[in-house]
Amino acid sequence: MNIKLAKRMSNIKASEIREILKITERPDVISFAGGLPAPETFPIDDIKRINQLVLQESGSRALQYTTTEGYAPLRKWIANRMNCRLGTQFDEDNIMLTNGSQQALDLSGKLLLDEGDIILCESPTYLAAITAFRAYGCQFIEIPTDDNGMLIDELEITLQTYDRIKAIYVIPDFQNPTGNTWNLERRQALASLASRYQIAVIEDNPYGELRFEGAFLPSVKSFDKEGYVICTGTFSKIFCPGYRIAWVAGDKELIRQFVIAKQGTDLQCNTLAQMEIAKYLECCDIDAHIEKIREIYRHRRNTMLDSIKRYFPTNIRFSQPEGGLFAWVELPTYIDSRQILTMCLKENVAFVPGAAFFPNGGGHNTLRLNFSNMSEENIIEGIKRIGHVIHAALK
């Protein structure tokens, strides 16, 4: 084959997580690699009933095209939920539904980025966001980040130094990959800097409902008075990822631009999926369902952290997430986590090497562990196996 591909394809690589997941599909592998929800939390019986209701009540509409913005009752529910949980002031016209949060990120890049523009991000940051934005020819500048979020002084110095900064990408709640959460002061400071420097902020929030302890914090968007913050959210982590229904939220004029961009991509999200989710929210108790998920994940997180303390060397640093799906591990700097993974796969256990989450390189001694998708028994055994490999590597 001699087809000439677009230059942008030279900057795009296969998702490291997806490649690892191909290996972990074997039933004998204990996988901490993906960010997969626990399938036993999917409300299958309720969904069977809801599917029948939607088809009986509105079958011809559910199987027809709908607007690009998405099903209005579902957008209204999302707006109200964000207002209550995150301190926003939205209505349904501030919301557009997307095929997963990944499409919201891709469309954000499509709207905001020209080749050579700069995106500022946490260090490390979400791998699939790097892939989405890099397709538009941008450059990344990583802002030093600690347990409470970006270092605001470093962020402002960077904003003062570079001319082509177009956006700041952040995950303030239970960040992927570290599991860390921004404190209130840094959320306020980020919104203030976005306004002062007139820079868009993409506030990605797939995990915010999955808080195991402590108080819910207002979003960065809640401090945004001029429309610089774009929000994303999803049903994948609190309902079922197979529906692929998520959303982007922001200033109404900006959302109209997102609609235009989406029309050139796929016209709309799945109508039946949108209506089934809306009917579920009408007929079932989503808060009780989310609390069930939280309780399962809380126990699994505790099991993973306790197992790390028990089986990993004592000089290993790891995060203490208050929610979400992930824990982050830092090995001694002379250890390469890719080599650790190679040895772990021989022991039928997997994780994601941390280097993939650093757009400009580095992080070779880090790794990400997912605790949502494995039973507590498998978590204990899997961490024990990884710990054995790390101990052997340190020797």
ChimeraX attribute file (.defattr): number of C-alpha atoms within 10 A of each C-alpha:
attribute: neighborCount
match mode: 1-to-1
recipient: residues
	/A:1	3
	/A:2	4
	/A:3	5
	/A:4	6
	/A:5	8
	/A:6	7
	/A:7	10
	/A:8	12
	/A:9	12
	/A:10	9
	/A:11	12
	/A:12	16
	/A:13	10
	/A:14	9
	/A:15	13
	/A:16	15
	/A:17	17
	/A:18	13
	/A:19	10
	/A:20	19
	/A:21	18
	/A:22	9
	/A:23	14
	/A:24	21
	/A:25	11
	/A:26	11
	/A:27	9
	/A:28	10
	/A:29	18
	/A:30	24
	/A:31	27
	/A:32	26
	/A:33	24
	/A:34	22
	/A:35	19
	/A:36	16
	/A:37	22
	/A:38	17
	/A:39	13
	/A:40	10
	/A:41	15
	/A:42	16
	/A:43	13
	/A:44	12
	/A:45	9
	/A:46	12
	/A:47	15
	/A:48	11
	/A:49	12
	/A:50	21
	/A:51	19
	/A:52	13
	/A:53	15
	/A:54	21
	/A:55	16
	/A:56	11
	/A:57	10
	/A:58	13
	/A:59	15
	/A:60	12
	/A:61	14
	/A:62	20
	/A:63	14
	/A:64	10
	/A:65	14
	/A:66	18
	/A:67	15
	/A:68	19
	/A:69	26
	/A:70	23
	/A:71	23
	/A:72	19
	/A:73	15
	/A:74	21
	/A:75	24
	/A:76	17
	/A:77	16
	/A:78	25
	/A:79	20
	/A:80	17
	/A:81	14
	/A:82	20
	/A:83	17
	/A:84	12
	/A:85	14
	/A:86	17
	/A:87	17
	/A:88	20
	/A:89	14
	/A:90	20
	/A:91	17
	/A:92	20
	/A:93	18
	/A:94	21
	/A:95	28
	/A:96	30
	/A:97	32
	/A:98	29
	/A:99	18
	/A:100	23
	/A:101	25
	/A:102	20
	/A:103	22
	/A:104	29
	/A:105	25
	/A:106	21
	/A:107	23
	/A:108	21
	/A:109	23
	/A:110	17
	/A:111	15
	/A:112	14
	/A:113	23
	/A:114	14
	/A:115	12
	/A:116	13
	/A:117	17
	/A:118	21
	/A:119	24
	/A:120	20
	/A:121	27
	/A:122	25
	/A:123	23
	/A:124	25
	/A:125	23
	/A:126	22
	/A:127	19
	/A:128	18
	/A:129	22
	/A:130	23
	/A:131	19
	/A:132	19
	/A:133	23
	/A:134	23
	/A:135	20
	/A:136	22
	/A:137	18
	/A:138	20
	/A:139	20
	/A:140	20
	/A:141	19
	/A:142	20
	/A:143	21
	/A:144	16
	/A:145	19
	/A:146	14
	/A:147	16
	/A:148	15
	/A:149	24
	/A:150	23
	/A:151	16
	/A:152	18
	/A:153	12
	/A:154	13
	/A:155	22
	/A:156	16
	/A:157	10
	/A:158	16
	/A:159	18
	/A:160	11
	/A:161	10
	/A:162	10
	/A:163	10
	/A:164	15
	/A:165	24
	/A:166	18
	/A:167	23
	/A:168	24
	/A:169	21
	/A:170	25
	/A:171	26
	/A:172	27
	/A:173	28
	/A:174	26
	/A:175	30
	/A:176	27
	/A:177	26
	/A:178	29
	/A:179	26
	/A:180	26
	/A:181	22
	/A:182	22
	/A:183	16
	/A:184	15
	/A:185	11
	/A:186	17
	/A:187	23
	/A:188	17
	/A:189	16
	/A:190	24
	/A:191	24
	/A:192	17
	/A:193	17
	/A:194	21
	/A:195	18
	/A:196	9
	/A:197	12
	/A:198	15
	/A:199	17
	/A:200	22
	/A:201	27
	/A:202	26
	/A:203	23
	/A:204	26
	/A:205	20
	/A:206	23
	/A:207	23
	/A:208	24
	/A:209	21
	/A:210	23
	/A:211	21
	/A:212	20
	/A:213	11
	/A:214	8
	/A:215	8
	/A:216	14
	/A:217	17
	/A:218	19
	/A:219	26
	/A:220	28
	/A:221	26
	/A:222	17
	/A:223	18
	/A:224	20
	/A:225	11
	/A:226	12
	/A:227	19
	/A:228	20
	/A:229	27
	/A:230	22
	/A:231	22
	/A:232	25
	/A:233	25
	/A:234	27
	/A:235	19
	/A:236	19
	/A:237	21
	/A:238	23
	/A:239	20
	/A:240	19
	/A:241	17
	/A:242	10
	/A:243	18
	/A:244	20
	/A:245	24
	/A:246	24
	/A:247	23
	/A:248	27
	/A:249	29
	/A:250	24
	/A:251	17
	/A:252	17
	/A:253	12
	/A:254	15
	/A:255	19
	/A:256	17
	/A:257	14
	/A:258	24
	/A:259	23
	/A:260	15
	/A:261	18
	/A:262	24
	/A:263	14
	/A:264	9
	/A:265	11
	/A:266	11
	/A:267	16
	/A:268	21
	/A:269	25
	/A:270	21
	/A:271	17
	/A:272	23
	/A:273	19
	/A:274	23
	/A:275	25
	/A:276	23
	/A:277	21
	/A:278	21
	/A:279	18
	/A:280	20
	/A:281	15
	/A:282	13
	/A:283	11
	/A:284	12
	/A:285	10
	/A:286	14
	/A:287	12
	/A:288	10
	/A:289	15
	/A:290	17
	/A:291	16
	/A:292	14
	/A:293	23
	/A:294	21
	/A:295	14
	/A:296	18
	/A:297	26
	/A:298	23
	/A:299	15
	/A:300	24
	/A:301	26
	/A:302	15
	/A:303	19
	/A:304	25
	/A:305	19
	/A:306	13
	/A:307	18
	/A:308	22
	/A:309	16
	/A:310	14
	/A:311	18
	/A:312	20
	/A:313	15
	/A:314	9
	/A:315	9
	/A:316	13
	/A:317	16
	/A:318	19
	/A:319	15
	/A:320	17
	/A:321	25
	/A:322	20
	/A:323	25
	/A:324	30
	/A:325	28
	/A:326	28
	/A:327	26
	/A:328	21
	/A:329	20
	/A:330	19
	/A:331	21
	/A:332	14
	/A:333	11
	/A:334	9
	/A:335	16
	/A:336	19
	/A:337	27
	/A:338	18
	/A:339	13
	/A:340	20
	/A:341	22
	/A:342	13
	/A:343	18
	/A:344	22
	/A:345	19
	/A:346	10
	/A:347	17
	/A:348	19
	/A:349	24
	/A:350	29
	/A:351	26
	/A:352	25
	/A:353	25
	/A:354	26
	/A:355	21
	/A:356	25
	/A:357	28
	/A:358	21
	/A:359	21
	/A:360	14
	/A:361	10
	/A:362	14
	/A:363	20
	/A:364	22
	/A:365	20
	/A:366	26
	/A:367	27
	/A:368	27
	/A:369	25
	/A:370	27
	/A:371	31
	/A:372	27
	/A:373	23
	/A:374	20
	/A:375	17
	/A:376	19
	/A:377	10
	/A:378	19
	/A:379	25
	/A:380	20
	/A:381	17
	/A:382	25
	/A:383	26
	/A:384	18
	/A:385	22
	/A:386	24
	/A:387	20
	/A:388	16
	/A:389	18
	/A:390	22
	/A:391	13
	/A:392	10
	/A:393	13
	/A:394	11
	/A:395	5
